[in-house]
């Protein structure tokens, strides 16, 4: 215990090879000798009485220990709750300093563990982001490069034999469930149960409604009355209750994938809308040329209300964990599939962004008039927190760059599952980072997004903490270069600059980008045939 004075112990005190755990002892000391010395020196129990106490303790244990239930290795493994929101920007947190965001439960969770301030997705749209999250591979490697259209792409989904971290965790003895959005294929061969979930309540496609959703419940689609965030949270709570009441010693993995704050944002509960209903919100750049300020302010109010609906339900879930006495042995992870723009740089939405201007730029051959495909930080950065009781200190802030590719090795290490035989893991385990080790951690990031619905692009991005290069391998004249230190809002494109630093950054990041693309056999390096007809402008994922 920290309260015991150990100043008189020898200088060579360390974790001994014969006693495992956080107990200081001399090298190669026997457990009996260690306990005898501890009792005599720290608790002031005489030596002879200590020896007699040890003997009697051994007798009692030998008689009564067999009557106690055995504790397997599984019992000590943590439960895991992985919360994934949809379209949530990291700026939409009270903790981030936003003047209007009301997220007390998110703020509390972020403060109770590690707050990862530079967490990114490698593709800023639903399906490929989720595919990368569960496989630690890029969307182009999986054949999923844009959001999966539920009508025109019925046969598209995550290949059934693809290895996911959920499947490996399930195989290791965890009970598993997915509540909420899937969006990795609608056919039965792409069902969440194929990829490691024992239980599924939710919707396979990407679209749903904020109220009275049609959900798959016990294998059948049915309309469920109520607000969607409340319904999904109650389903998650009910499942946790079921596995807890079953008194099964196996740990559990719960993936709770909210639909919110994906548009359409309303309706929400009155209590979620009330703080925003009548405010005149501050917006990031009201002086942007031809910005539709009135529309941006309306959308900001509705978007923040939708975020608040998630926050309220997060509070419900955390309260249940406390009441069920599960908090101490449950890892809670909170993140989103990608970020969001709300008037930033004249657009709203994510990587397949839309201009929010009174007079949008004209259309080009592959990009309709209202579209602005992009790789802005607001599209790729996601809010991320990890609460891991007794393993990650409260108030931890991690500024190193991580991505959704990193969840595969991280979650497997957290669950004690060996992943060394997985040959195509693009991410890195964050466990050492969470524990305070910053050694040999690269802050470089490669991202990709090939749009084929609203627009047709092959965007590739390479980012360092100082510079960011974006190239569109399908459309000339769309390359971008930003000095992130001088211009974190990415407002001044330096791609054509004659500045020596900009020229060096363009060449260096371009070379690094090509190396990464060759490593994954990126199809953008090859001449691309004309894509199938694009989804009409105005249709969104």
C-alpha positions as CSV (number, residue, x, y, z in Angstrom):
1,X,0.0,0.0,0.0
2,X,1.1,3.5,-0.7
3,X,0.7,4.5,2.9
4,X,3.4,2.1,4.1
5,X,6.9,3.6,4.6
6,X,9.4,1.6,2.5
7,X,12.3,4.0,2.9
8,X,14.2,1.5,5.1
9,X,14.0,-1.3,2.4
10,X,17.2,-2.2,0.5
11,X,17.9,-0.1,-2.6
12,X,17.7,-3.2,-4.8
13,X,13.9,-3.5,-4.1
14,X,12.2,-4.6,-7.3
15,X,9.4,-6.9,-8.6
16,X,10.8,-10.3,-7.6
17,X,10.7,-13.3,-10.0
18,X,9.0,-15.4,-7.4
19,X,6.2,-13.0,-6.5
20,X,4.1,-11.7,-9.4
21,X,2.2,-8.5,-8.9
22,X,2.7,-5.1,-7.4
23,X,4.5,-6.1,-4.2
24,X,8.1,-4.8,-3.6
25,X,10.5,-7.5,-2.4
26,X,14.2,-8.4,-2.4
27,X,15.4,-10.5,-5.4
28,X,14.7,-14.2,-5.1
29,X,13.0,-13.9,-1.8
30,X,10.6,-16.7,-0.9
31,X,6.9,-15.8,-0.4
32,X,6.9,-17.1,3.2
33,X,10.1,-15.2,4.1
34,X,8.7,-12.0,2.5
35,X,5.4,-12.2,4.4
36,X,7.2,-12.9,7.7
37,X,9.5,-9.9,7.2
38,X,6.5,-7.7,6.1
39,X,4.5,-8.7,9.2
40,X,7.3,-8.3,11.6
41,X,8.7,-5.0,10.3
42,X,5.6,-3.2,9.0
43,X,2.8,-4.6,11.2
44,X,5.0,-5.1,14.3
45,X,3.9,-8.8,14.7
46,X,6.6,-10.8,16.5
47,X,8.5,-13.3,14.3
48,X,7.3,-16.5,16.1
49,X,3.7,-15.4,16.1
50,X,4.0,-14.5,12.4
51,X,5.3,-18.0,11.5
52,X,2.5,-19.6,13.6
53,X,-0.1,-17.4,11.8
54,X,1.2,-18.4,8.4
55,X,1.0,-22.1,9.3
56,X,-2.6,-21.8,10.6
57,X,-3.6,-19.8,7.5
58,X,-2.3,-22.6,5.2
59,X,-4.3,-25.1,7.1
60,X,-7.5,-23.1,6.9
61,X,-7.0,-22.5,3.1
62,X,-6.4,-26.2,2.5
63,X,-9.6,-27.1,4.3
64,X,-12.0,-24.5,2.9
65,X,-10.5,-23.4,-0.5
66,X,-12.0,-26.3,-2.4
67,X,-15.5,-25.3,-1.4
68,X,-15.1,-21.9,-3.2
69,X,-15.9,-21.6,-6.9
70,X,-12.9,-21.8,-9.1
71,X,-11.8,-18.6,-10.8
72,X,-10.8,-19.1,-14.4
73,X,-8.5,-16.8,-16.5
74,X,-11.6,-15.6,-18.3
75,X,-13.0,-14.1,-15.1
76,X,-10.2,-11.6,-14.8
77,X,-10.5,-10.3,-18.4
78,X,-12.4,-7.0,-18.7
79,X,-15.8,-6.5,-20.2
80,X,-15.6,-4.1,-23.2
81,X,-18.2,-1.6,-24.4
82,X,-17.4,0.0,-27.7
83,X,-19.6,3.0,-28.4
84,X,-19.6,4.3,-32.0
85,X,-21.5,7.4,-32.9
86,X,-22.3,8.4,-36.5
87,X,-21.1,11.7,-38.0
88,X,-19.9,13.2,-34.7
89,X,-17.3,15.9,-34.8
90,X,-14.8,16.3,-32.0
91,X,-15.7,20.0,-31.8
92,X,-19.3,19.0,-30.8
93,X,-18.2,18.3,-27.2
94,X,-18.5,20.7,-24.2
95,X,-15.0,19.5,-23.3
96,X,-13.6,20.8,-26.6
97,X,-14.6,24.4,-25.7
98,X,-17.5,24.7,-28.0
99,X,-19.7,27.6,-26.7
100,X,-23.0,25.8,-27.1
101,X,-22.4,22.0,-26.9
102,X,-24.1,20.3,-23.9
103,X,-22.4,17.0,-23.3
104,X,-21.9,16.5,-19.5
105,X,-21.8,12.7,-19.7
106,X,-19.3,12.6,-22.6
107,X,-17.2,15.2,-20.9
108,X,-17.2,13.1,-17.7
109,X,-16.2,9.9,-19.6
110,X,-13.4,11.7,-21.4
111,X,-12.0,12.9,-18.1
112,X,-12.3,9.5,-16.4
113,X,-9.7,7.9,-18.7
114,X,-7.7,8.9,-21.7
115,X,-8.8,11.7,-24.1
116,X,-7.2,11.1,-27.5
117,X,-7.1,14.5,-29.1
118,X,-5.6,13.4,-32.5
119,X,-7.8,10.4,-33.4
120,X,-8.7,10.0,-37.0
121,X,-10.5,7.8,-39.5
122,X,-8.7,6.7,-42.6
123,X,-11.8,7.2,-44.8
124,X,-14.3,9.9,-43.9
125,X,-17.6,8.1,-44.8
126,X,-19.6,5.4,-43.1
127,X,-19.0,2.0,-44.7
128,X,-15.2,2.1,-45.5
129,X,-14.6,3.7,-42.1
130,X,-16.4,0.9,-40.4
131,X,-14.7,-1.8,-42.5
132,X,-11.3,-0.4,-41.6
133,X,-12.3,-0.2,-37.9
134,X,-13.2,-3.9,-37.7
135,X,-10.4,-5.3,-39.9
136,X,-7.5,-2.9,-39.6
137,X,-7.3,-2.7,-43.4
138,X,-8.0,0.0,-45.8
139,X,-11.3,0.1,-47.7
140,X,-9.6,-0.3,-51.1
141,X,-8.2,-3.6,-49.8
142,X,-11.7,-4.8,-48.9
143,X,-13.5,-3.5,-52.0
144,X,-15.5,-1.0,-50.0
145,X,-14.4,2.5,-50.9
146,X,-17.6,4.5,-50.4
147,X,-20.8,4.2,-48.5
148,X,-22.8,1.1,-49.5
149,X,-26.0,2.0,-51.3
150,X,-28.8,-0.3,-50.0
151,X,-30.6,-0.5,-53.4
152,X,-27.9,-0.2,-56.1
153,X,-25.2,-2.2,-54.2
154,X,-27.2,-5.0,-52.6
155,X,-24.5,-7.5,-53.4
156,X,-21.7,-5.4,-51.8
157,X,-20.5,-6.1,-48.3
158,X,-17.6,-7.2,-46.1
159,X,-16.4,-10.5,-47.5
160,X,-17.6,-13.3,-45.1
161,X,-14.2,-14.8,-44.6
162,X,-12.7,-11.5,-43.5
163,X,-11.1,-11.7,-40.1
164,X,-12.4,-9.1,-37.6
165,X,-11.4,-8.4,-34.0
166,X,-15.0,-9.2,-32.9
167,X,-14.7,-12.7,-34.2
168,X,-11.3,-13.3,-32.6
169,X,-12.7,-12.0,-29.3
170,X,-15.8,-14.1,-29.6
171,X,-13.6,-17.2,-30.3
172,X,-11.6,-16.4,-27.1
173,X,-14.7,-16.9,-25.0
174,X,-16.4,-13.5,-24.8
175,X,-20.2,-13.1,-25.2
176,X,-20.8,-10.5,-27.9
177,X,-23.5,-8.2,-29.2
178,X,-24.0,-5.4,-31.7
179,X,-26.8,-2.9,-31.0
180,X,-27.4,-0.4,-33.8
181,X,-25.9,0.4,-37.2
182,X,-23.9,-2.1,-39.2
183,X,-23.7,-0.7,-42.8
184,X,-21.3,-3.5,-44.1
185,X,-23.8,-5.3,-46.2
186,X,-27.5,-6.1,-46.1
187,X,-27.6,-9.7,-47.4
188,X,-27.6,-12.6,-44.9
189,X,-24.0,-13.5,-45.9
190,X,-22.9,-10.1,-44.6
191,X,-24.9,-10.4,-41.3
192,X,-23.1,-9.2,-38.1
193,X,-23.4,-12.7,-36.7
194,X,-21.0,-13.9,-39.5
195,X,-18.3,-11.6,-38.1
196,X,-18.4,-12.3,-34.4
197,X,-21.6,-11.1,-32.8
198,X,-23.8,-13.6,-30.9
199,X,-26.6,-11.1,-30.7
200,X,-27.7,-8.3,-33.1
201,X,-30.5,-5.7,-32.7
202,X,-30.3,-2.9,-35.2
203,X,-30.3,-2.2,-38.9
204,X,-28.0,-3.6,-41.5
205,X,-28.1,-0.7,-43.9
206,X,-26.8,2.8,-43.4
207,X,-30.0,4.7,-43.3
208,X,-32.6,4.9,-40.5
209,X,-34.8,7.5,-38.9
210,X,-34.5,9.3,-35.6
211,X,-37.9,8.1,-34.5
212,X,-39.9,4.9,-34.8
213,X,-37.1,3.0,-36.6
214,X,-37.5,-0.4,-38.4
215,X,-35.0,-2.6,-36.6
216,X,-34.0,-6.3,-36.8
217,X,-35.1,-7.8,-33.5
218,X,-34.5,-11.5,-32.9
219,X,-34.0,-12.0,-36.6
220,X,-37.1,-10.2,-37.8
221,X,-37.6,-6.6,-39.0
222,X,-40.2,-4.7,-37.1
223,X,-41.1,-1.1,-36.4
224,X,-40.2,0.0,-32.9
225,X,-41.9,3.0,-31.5
226,X,-39.8,5.7,-29.8
227,X,-36.8,7.8,-30.3
228,X,-34.0,5.8,-31.9
229,X,-31.1,6.7,-29.5
230,X,-33.4,5.7,-26.5
231,X,-34.4,2.5,-28.2
232,X,-30.9,1.4,-28.9
233,X,-29.6,2.3,-25.5
234,X,-32.5,0.4,-23.8
235,X,-31.6,-2.7,-26.0
236,X,-28.0,-2.4,-24.9
237,X,-29.0,-2.1,-21.2
238,X,-31.4,-5.1,-21.5
239,X,-28.7,-7.2,-23.1
240,X,-26.2,-6.4,-20.4
241,X,-28.9,-7.3,-17.8
242,X,-29.5,-10.6,-19.5
243,X,-25.9,-11.7,-19.5
244,X,-25.4,-10.4,-16.0
245,X,-28.4,-12.3,-14.6
246,X,-27.2,-15.5,-16.4
247,X,-24.3,-15.5,-13.9
248,X,-22.0,-16.7,-16.7
249,X,-18.4,-16.0,-15.7
250,X,-17.5,-15.1,-19.3
251,X,-16.7,-11.5,-20.0
252,X,-18.8,-9.6,-22.5
253,X,-18.2,-7.4,-25.6
254,X,-20.9,-4.9,-26.5
255,X,-20.7,-2.7,-29.6
256,X,-23.3,0.1,-29.3
257,X,-23.5,1.9,-32.7
258,X,-25.7,5.0,-32.5
259,X,-27.4,6.4,-35.6
260,X,-27.2,9.9,-34.2
261,X,-26.0,12.5,-34.9
262,X,-26.4,11.5,-38.5
263,X,-28.9,13.7,-40.4
264,X,-31.9,13.9,-40.2
265,X,-31.3,15.2,-36.7
266,X,-34.9,15.9,-35.5
267,X,-37.0,14.9,-33.7
268,X,-35.2,14.5,-30.4
269,X,-36.6,14.5,-26.8
270,X,-37.8,17.9,-25.6
271,X,-35.0,18.0,-23.0
272,X,-32.4,17.5,-25.7
273,X,-33.7,20.2,-27.9
274,X,-34.5,22.8,-25.2
275,X,-30.9,24.2,-24.7
276,X,-30.6,25.0,-28.4
277,X,-34.1,25.8,-29.6
278,X,-33.9,29.6,-29.3
279,X,-30.1,30.3,-29.3
280,X,-28.3,32.3,-32.0
281,X,-25.3,30.0,-32.3
282,X,-21.8,31.1,-33.0
283,X,-20.5,29.5,-36.2
284,X,-16.9,28.9,-37.2
285,X,-16.5,31.3,-40.2
286,X,-19.6,33.5,-40.7
287,X,-17.6,35.8,-43.1
288,X,-16.9,32.9,-45.6
289,X,-17.9,34.3,-49.0
290,X,-21.5,33.6,-49.9
291,X,-22.0,31.3,-46.8
292,X,-25.7,30.6,-46.1
293,X,-25.4,31.8,-42.5
294,X,-29.1,31.3,-41.6
295,X,-29.0,27.7,-42.8
296,X,-25.8,26.9,-41.0
297,X,-27.2,28.3,-37.7
298,X,-30.3,26.2,-38.1
299,X,-28.4,23.1,-38.8
300,X,-26.0,23.8,-35.9
301,X,-29.0,23.9,-33.4
302,X,-30.4,20.7,-34.7
303,X,-27.0,18.9,-34.9
304,X,-26.1,19.8,-31.3
305,X,-29.5,18.6,-30.1
306,X,-28.9,15.3,-31.8
307,X,-25.5,15.1,-30.1
308,X,-27.2,15.9,-26.8
309,X,-29.6,12.9,-27.3
310,X,-26.6,10.6,-27.5
311,X,-25.0,12.2,-24.4
312,X,-28.2,11.7,-22.3
313,X,-28.3,8.0,-23.3
314,X,-24.6,7.6,-22.6
315,X,-25.4,8.8,-19.1
316,X,-28.2,6.1,-18.8
317,X,-25.7,3.4,-19.8
318,X,-23.0,4.5,-17.5
319,X,-25.5,4.7,-14.6
320,X,-26.5,1.1,-15.3
321,X,-22.9,-0.1,-15.2
322,X,-22.6,1.6,-11.8
323,X,-25.7,0.0,-10.4
324,X,-24.8,-3.4,-11.7
325,X,-21.3,-3.0,-10.2
326,X,-19.7,-3.5,-13.5
327,X,-17.8,-0.2,-13.9
328,X,-14.6,-1.4,-12.2
329,X,-14.1,-4.3,-14.7
330,X,-15.4,-2.7,-17.9
331,X,-13.5,-0.9,-20.5
332,X,-15.6,1.8,-22.2
333,X,-14.5,3.2,-25.5
334,X,-16.2,6.2,-27.2
335,X,-15.5,7.3,-30.7
336,X,-17.2,8.0,-34.1
337,X,-17.0,6.7,-37.6
338,X,-15.8,10.1,-38.9
339,X,-16.0,13.8,-38.2
340,X,-18.3,16.6,-39.5
341,X,-18.2,20.0,-41.1
342,X,-20.8,22.7,-40.2
343,X,-20.0,25.7,-42.3
344,X,-16.3,25.1,-42.0
345,X,-14.6,26.0,-45.3
346,X,-18.0,26.7,-46.8
347,X,-19.3,23.1,-46.5
348,X,-21.4,20.8,-44.3
349,X,-21.4,17.0,-44.0
350,X,-18.2,14.8,-44.1
351,X,-15.8,13.5,-46.7
352,X,-18.6,13.6,-49.3
353,X,-19.3,17.2,-48.3
354,X,-21.9,19.6,-49.7
355,X,-21.4,23.3,-50.3
356,X,-23.6,25.4,-48.0
357,X,-23.3,28.6,-50.1
358,X,-25.9,30.8,-51.7
359,X,-24.0,30.4,-55.0
360,X,-22.0,27.1,-55.1
361,X,-19.1,26.8,-57.6
362,X,-20.0,25.3,-61.0
363,X,-20.0,21.6,-61.6
364,X,-17.1,19.7,-63.2
365,X,-17.1,16.5,-65.2
366,X,-17.0,14.3,-62.1
367,X,-18.2,16.6,-59.3
368,X,-21.8,18.0,-59.3
369,X,-22.5,21.6,-58.5
370,X,-23.4,21.2,-54.8
371,X,-20.7,18.7,-53.9
372,X,-17.3,19.3,-52.2
373,X,-15.5,16.0,-51.7
374,X,-12.7,16.6,-49.2
375,X,-10.2,15.3,-46.7
376,X,-10.3,18.2,-44.3
377,X,-9.3,17.5,-40.7
378,X,-12.9,18.2,-39.6
379,X,-14.0,15.3,-41.8
380,X,-11.3,12.8,-40.7
381,X,-10.8,13.7,-37.0
382,X,-13.0,11.9,-34.5
383,X,-13.8,12.3,-30.7
384,X,-12.1,9.4,-28.8
385,X,-11.9,8.4,-25.2
386,X,-10.9,5.2,-23.4
387,X,-11.9,4.6,-19.8
388,X,-10.0,1.6,-18.5
389,X,-10.3,1.4,-14.7
390,X,-7.0,0.8,-12.8
391,X,-5.1,0.7,-16.1
392,X,-5.5,4.2,-17.5
393,X,-5.3,7.2,-15.2
394,X,-8.1,9.7,-15.1
395,X,-7.2,12.9,-16.8
396,X,-4.8,11.3,-19.3
397,X,-4.5,13.3,-22.5
398,X,-2.9,11.7,-25.5
399,X,-1.9,14.0,-28.4
400,X,-0.2,11.3,-30.6
401,X,-1.9,10.5,-33.9
402,X,-4.0,7.3,-33.8
403,X,-6.5,6.0,-36.3
404,X,-9.4,3.6,-36.5
405,X,-7.0,1.0,-38.0
406,X,-5.5,0.8,-34.5
407,X,-8.6,-0.6,-32.8
408,X,-8.1,-4.1,-34.1
409,X,-4.7,-4.8,-32.3
410,X,-5.7,-2.6,-29.3
411,X,-8.9,-4.4,-28.5
412,X,-7.4,-7.8,-28.9
413,X,-4.5,-6.9,-26.6
414,X,-7.0,-5.5,-24.1
415,X,-9.0,-8.8,-24.2
416,X,-5.8,-10.9,-23.9
417,X,-6.2,-12.3,-27.4
418,X,-3.1,-13.2,-29.4
419,X,-3.1,-11.5,-32.8
420,X,0.5,-12.2,-33.8
421,X,-0.5,-14.5,-36.6
422,X,-2.7,-11.8,-38.3
423,X,-0.5,-10.9,-41.3
424,X,-2.4,-7.9,-42.7
425,X,-2.9,-5.7,-39.8
426,X,-2.3,-2.1,-40.8
427,X,-2.8,-0.5,-37.4
428,X,-0.8,-0.5,-34.1
429,X,-1.9,-1.4,-30.6
430,X,-2.5,1.7,-28.5
431,X,-2.1,-0.1,-25.2
432,X,1.4,1.1,-24.5
433,X,0.4,4.6,-25.5
434,X,-2.5,4.4,-23.1
435,X,-0.1,3.4,-20.4
436,X,2.2,6.3,-21.0
437,X,4.8,5.0,-23.4
438,X,5.5,7.3,-26.3
439,X,8.5,5.4,-27.7
440,X,8.7,5.0,-31.5
441,X,5.2,6.2,-32.2
442,X,4.9,7.8,-35.6
443,X,2.5,10.7,-36.0
444,X,2.3,10.3,-39.8
445,X,-1.2,9.4,-41.3
446,X,-2.3,8.0,-44.7
447,X,-5.9,8.2,-45.7
448,X,-8.0,7.4,-48.8
449,X,-11.4,8.1,-50.1
450,X,-12.6,7.1,-53.6
451,X,-16.1,8.5,-54.0
452,X,-18.5,7.0,-56.6
453,X,-22.0,8.2,-55.6
454,X,-22.4,11.9,-55.5
455,X,-19.0,12.5,-57.1
456,X,-16.2,10.5,-58.7
457,X,-12.8,10.9,-57.1
458,X,-9.7,9.1,-56.0
459,X,-8.6,11.2,-53.0
460,X,-5.4,10.2,-51.1
461,X,-4.0,12.1,-48.2
462,X,-0.7,12.1,-46.3
463,X,-0.5,14.0,-43.1
464,X,2.2,14.9,-40.5
465,X,1.7,17.2,-37.5
466,X,3.2,20.0,-39.7
467,X,1.9,19.4,-43.2
468,X,-0.9,17.8,-45.1
469,X,-1.0,16.8,-48.8
470,X,-4.2,15.7,-50.6
471,X,-4.1,14.4,-54.2
472,X,-7.0,13.5,-56.3
473,X,-5.7,10.8,-58.7
474,X,-8.9,11.1,-60.8
475,X,-9.3,14.8,-61.2
476,X,-6.6,17.2,-62.3
477,X,-6.4,20.5,-60.4
478,X,-7.8,19.3,-57.1
479,X,-4.6,18.7,-55.2
480,X,-4.2,20.5,-51.9
481,X,-1.3,21.3,-49.5
482,X,-1.7,22.9,-46.1
483,X,0.7,24.2,-43.5
484,X,-1.1,22.8,-40.4
485,X,1.0,24.8,-38.0
486,X,0.4,28.2,-39.6
487,X,-3.1,27.3,-41.0
488,X,-4.8,24.6,-38.9
489,X,-8.2,25.6,-40.4
490,X,-6.9,24.6,-43.9
491,X,-8.0,27.8,-45.6
492,X,-4.9,28.5,-47.7
493,X,-4.0,25.9,-50.3
494,X,-0.2,26.0,-51.0
495,X,-0.1,23.4,-53.7
496,X,1.2,25.9,-56.3
497,X,3.3,27.9,-53.9
498,X,6.9,28.6,-54.8
499,X,7.9,28.7,-51.1
500,X,10.8,26.4,-50.4
501,X,9.2,24.8,-47.4
502,X,6.0,24.2,-49.3
503,X,7.8,22.7,-52.2
504,X,9.8,20.4,-49.9
505,X,6.7,19.3,-48.1
506,X,4.9,18.7,-51.4
507,X,7.7,16.4,-52.6
508,X,8.4,14.7,-49.3
509,X,4.7,13.9,-48.5
510,X,4.1,12.9,-52.1
511,X,6.9,10.4,-52.0
512,X,5.7,9.0,-48.6
513,X,2.1,8.8,-50.0
514,X,3.2,6.7,-53.0
515,X,5.2,4.4,-50.8
516,X,2.1,3.8,-48.7
517,X,-0.1,3.3,-51.7
518,X,2.3,0.7,-53.2
519,X,2.3,-1.2,-49.9
520,X,-1.4,-1.7,-50.1
521,X,-1.6,-2.1,-53.9
522,X,-3.8,1.0,-54.0
523,X,-6.1,0.8,-57.1
524,X,-5.8,4.6,-57.5
525,X,-2.3,4.0,-59.0
526,X,-3.8,2.1,-61.9
527,X,-5.8,3.6,-64.8
528,X,-9.4,3.4,-63.6
529,X,-12.2,2.5,-66.0
530,X,-15.3,4.7,-66.0
531,X,-17.2,4.1,-62.8
532,X,-20.8,3.0,-62.9
533,X,-23.3,5.8,-63.0
534,X,-23.1,8.0,-60.0
535,X,-25.9,8.3,-57.5
536,X,-27.8,11.5,-58.3
537,X,-26.7,14.6,-56.4
538,X,-28.7,15.2,-53.2
539,X,-28.7,11.5,-52.2
540,X,-26.6,11.2,-49.0
541,X,-25.3,8.5,-46.7
